[in-house]
Amino acid sequence: MFKVVKVRLYPDAQQQLLLAQAFGSCRWLWNYCLNLMNQTYKETGFGLSGYEVKKLIPRLKKEYEWLSLTYSQCLQQVCLNLGIAFNNFFEKRAKYPRFKSKHGKQSIQYPQNVKVADSYLTLPKIGDVSALIHRAVEGKIKTVTVSKNCSNQYFAAILFDDGKEKPNSNTEGKAIGIDLGLTHFAVTSDGSKFDNPRILNKHEKNLKLKQQQLSRKQKGSNNRIKARNKVARVHRKIANCREDFLHKLSRRIVNENQVIVVENLNVKGMMQNHKLAKSIHQVGWGMFCTMLKYKAQMDGKIYQEVDRFFPSSKICHVCLNQVGSLPLDVRFWTCDNCQTRHDRDINASINIKDEGLRILNLSAVVRRADAPEGLTSGTGDKACRPDISRSKGGRKKSTTALSVGQEAHTDLTVQCG
């Protein structure tokens, strides 16, 4: 199983100079190859692959002798990564590759020949770089990516194979549904509410002051560079606080539950609301869901998403009656059918949990696998649920892909134990 450990590096002055040369060479090669690919496509109508541009490196080294100062495999990896970037673009997983700038984050990648010791990393053509290795790297090292952020901090992301098999996922255990929001960052189906830390608000005054000081500095001056570093340090503090909160919360949820169900939110579309864009930007829903997903997979647990159009807030989880309209300012509502009073967020999280369990059971039936008996939530609710009546504004498409040519909302009768 592949794992990554990110460690802090402390290069000396000479090593920083060598790393700066390596960053610059790899950045120049990326921009040169990207420009060549663009020009070739405009002139011939055909593109170049990463392997084709990699063959140009020996000729470029003769023309630009300073390229030889950088480890050859780092240069080769630049061409391969550019080919991967184009593949991701054509398969609609990413945007079109862009040119790299000397401003901002810098990185190089070592595919091999990196040694990890107790307190340092040995990098080709760089030497022994002091490192704070807080976790053991046990296994075969695949790649090491060295990076420098805007605050002039150096890191190394070590990808290694620990030789262990990925644990098999199973559904035996507690299930939980999570409703993400702004007032409360997360509300779970067992009634727990986690407040939104609003980290940006705590540092906003300091950030504003540093940005005002930066705006007054003359462009190109050393004082502007110093002011820019001060702004970068504030942003780094905000990012570190946010990641710390998300890591701790995601780890707690994964440790306490076996099945984790969340909504597939359209964060990019929600950002179009100018009244909520700032709050949504600082909350970090996407990062939180990513952490939940990979931590659940590493522990042999199940991470399931339900469709963003599933009307989780409008359905009564007791009698499955669906209301026609429920404005955002209504935080509590009473079901007209069973007279149950609902907390909007808790009710939504329970419906998300039940919908996720229904998808898992339905997928098992379609695959003709043995459906686990007694798959229940931590509160004892049935894992399956009968079909519910939906209004015209209800779920518009499938919540999961079952098999080729078959949708999640196929009319199937599922017997729940």
Secondary structure, DSSP 8 states (H G I E B T S, - for coil): -EEEEEEEEE--HHHHHHHHHHHHHHHHHHHHHHHHHHHHHHHHS----HHHHHTTHHHHHHHSGGGGGS-HHHHHHHHHHHHHHHHHHHTTSS-------SSS-EEEEE-S--EE-SSEEEETTTEEEEEE--S---SEEEEEEEEE-TTS-EEEEEEEE-S---------S-EEEEEE-SSEEEEETTS-EEE---HHHHHHHHHHHHHHHHHTS-TTSHHHHHHHHHHHHHHHHHHHHHHHHHHHHHHHHHHH-SEEEEE---HHHHTT-TTTHHHHHHH-HHHHHHHHHHHHHHTT-EEEEE-TTS-TTTB-TTT--B-S---TT--EEE-TTT--EEEHHHHHHHHHHHHHHHHHHHHHHHTT----TT-B-TT--BS--------TTS--S-SSEEETTEETT--------
